[in-house]
Amino acid sequence: MVRLADIPEWERTHLLDKVKDLGGFNGRPWVQGPPLSARRVAIVTTSGIHRADDRPFSSGAAATDYRVIPGDTAAGEFVMSHLSVNFDRTGFQQDINVVFPIDRLRELARQRTIAAVADYHYSFMGAAPIRALEAAARGLAGLLKKDRVDAVLLSPV
């Protein structure tokens, strides 16, 4: 992943302007959840990964849709259609866990650090304006609730 100091000024300004859209969040959880050892956890990533037989993300920074990733998807079945020129895919190609830490999550479940790994996980492209993702995020929240997920591991890329 590139550092802000290493990218052109125009792109750095663009990325930092996105943070301004986050106003209104106070950082506190909406509800008090169970202890971590009792939580069912899903991954939500903005790496633009999906199964090879799934449709790729559309080109451009306006992709607000997401892909559903079944929990039993093997590492070799993933492709990445993340379009950012600032994104180095080398880590993903060597180890899916760099952007989608499913093996680490499974280890936490085996160690009983968490109760369970969710049946489904979700991937966004990650380049869309934050507020444009709200409708998709609301739909995703319903899917997470249906899957009895009470914690999400966010993997921003």
C-alpha positions in Angstrom: 0.0 0.0 0.0 1.3 3.4 -0.9 1.9 6.1 1.7 0.1 9.5 1.3 3.5 11.2 1.1 4.4 9.1 -1.9 1.5 10.0 -4.1 0.9 13.1 -6.2 -0.6 16.1 -4.5 -3.8 16.0 -6.5 -4.5 12.4 -5.4 -3.5 13.0 -1.8 -6.0 15.9 -1.7 -8.7 13.7 -3.2 -8.1 11.0 -0.6 -8.1 13.4 2.3 -11.2 15.1 1.1 -13.0 11.8 1.5 -12.5 12.0 5.3 -14.5 15.2 5.4 -17.6 13.1 4.4 -17.4 11.1 7.6 -18.8 13.8 9.8 -21.6 12.8 12.2 -20.0 9.6 13.5 -19.1 9.8 17.1 -17.0 6.6 17.2 -19.1 4.8 19.8 -20.8 1.5 19.0 -24.6 1.6 18.5 -25.2 -1.3 20.8 -23.2 -3.2 23.4 -22.4 -6.6 22.0 -21.5 -9.9 23.5 -17.9 -10.7 24.4 -15.6 -11.4 21.5 -15.6 -15.1 22.3 -19.4 -15.2 21.7 -19.4 -13.3 18.4 -20.1 -14.5 14.9 -17.7 -12.6 12.6 -17.9 -11.7 8.9 -15.3 -9.9 6.7 -16.1 -6.8 4.8 -13.3 -5.7 2.5 -12.8 -2.9 0.0 -10.2 -4.8 -2.0 -12.4 -5.5 -5.0 -11.9 -9.2 -4.8 -14.5 -11.7 -5.9 -14.7 -15.3 -7.1 -13.3 -15.9 -10.5 -16.7 -17.0 -11.8 -18.5 -13.9 -10.4 -18.9 -10.7 -12.5 -16.0 -8.2 -12.1 -16.5 -4.8 -10.6 -17.4 -2.1 -13.1 -14.6 0.2 -14.1 -14.4 3.6 -12.6 -14.6 5.0 -9.1 -18.4 4.9 -8.9 -18.9 1.2 -8.2 -21.2 1.0 -5.2 -22.2 -2.6 -5.5 -20.6 -5.5 -3.6 -19.9 -9.2 -4.1 -21.1 -11.9 -1.8 -18.3 -14.4 -0.9 -19.3 -17.8 0.5 -17.2 -18.6 3.6 -16.0 -21.9 2.0 -14.4 -20.2 -1.1 -10.9 -21.5 -1.6 -8.0 -19.0 -1.9 -7.3 -20.0 -5.5 -10.8 -19.0 -6.6 -10.3 -15.3 -6.0 -9.5 -12.6 -8.5 -9.1 -8.9 -7.9 -10.6 -6.3 -10.1 -9.5 -3.3 -7.9 -8.7 -0.5 -10.3 -6.6 2.0 -8.3 -3.3 2.8 -9.8 -2.0 3.2 -6.3 -2.8 -0.4 -5.3 0.0 -2.9 -5.3 -1.5 -6.4 -5.9 1.7 -8.3 -5.1 0.6 -9.1 -1.5 -2.8 -10.4 -2.6 -1.2 -12.6 -5.2 1.1 -14.1 -2.6 -1.4 -14.4 0.3 -5.2 -13.7 0.1 -5.1 -13.0 3.8 -3.4 -9.6 3.2 -6.7 -8.2 1.9 -9.2 -10.9 3.0 -7.9 -12.5 6.3 -10.2 -15.5 6.2 -7.5 -18.0 7.3 -6.7 -15.8 10.4 -10.5 -15.6 11.2 -10.8 -19.4 11.0 -7.8 -19.7 13.3 -9.5 -17.4 15.8 -12.6 -19.6 15.7 -10.6 -22.8 16.2 -8.9 -21.1 19.2 -12.3 -20.0 20.5 -11.2 -16.4 20.5 -14.4 -15.8 18.5 -17.5 -18.0 18.5 -17.8 -18.6 14.7 -17.0 -17.4 11.2 -20.0 -16.2 9.2 -21.3 -18.2 6.3 -20.9 -15.2 3.9 -18.4 -12.3 3.6 -18.6 -9.2 1.4 -16.3 -7.3 -1.0 -16.6 -3.7 -2.3 -14.5 -2.0 -4.9 -13.6 0.7 -2.4 -13.2 3.7 -4.7 -16.7 5.1 -4.5 -17.5 8.3 -2.6 -18.4 7.3 1.0 -21.9 8.6 1.0 -22.7 6.9 -2.3 -22.2 3.6 -0.5 -25.0 4.2 2.0 -27.8 2.3 0.2 -25.5 -0.7 -0.4 -24.4 -0.6 3.2 -28.0 -0.7 4.4 -28.7 -3.7 2.3 -25.6 -5.4 3.4 -26.5 -4.8 7.1 -29.7 -6.8 6.4 -27.7 -9.7 5.0 -25.3 -9.6 8.0 -28.3 -9.7 10.4 -29.9 -12.6 8.5 -26.5 -14.5 8.8 -26.6 -13.7 12.6 -23.4 -11.7 12.4 -22.6 -9.6 15.4 -19.1 -8.4 14.5 -17.4 -7.4 11.3 -13.8 -7.5 10.5 -13.2 -4.5 8.2 -10.4 -4.8 5.7 -10.0 -1.4 4.0 -7.8 -1.5 1.0 
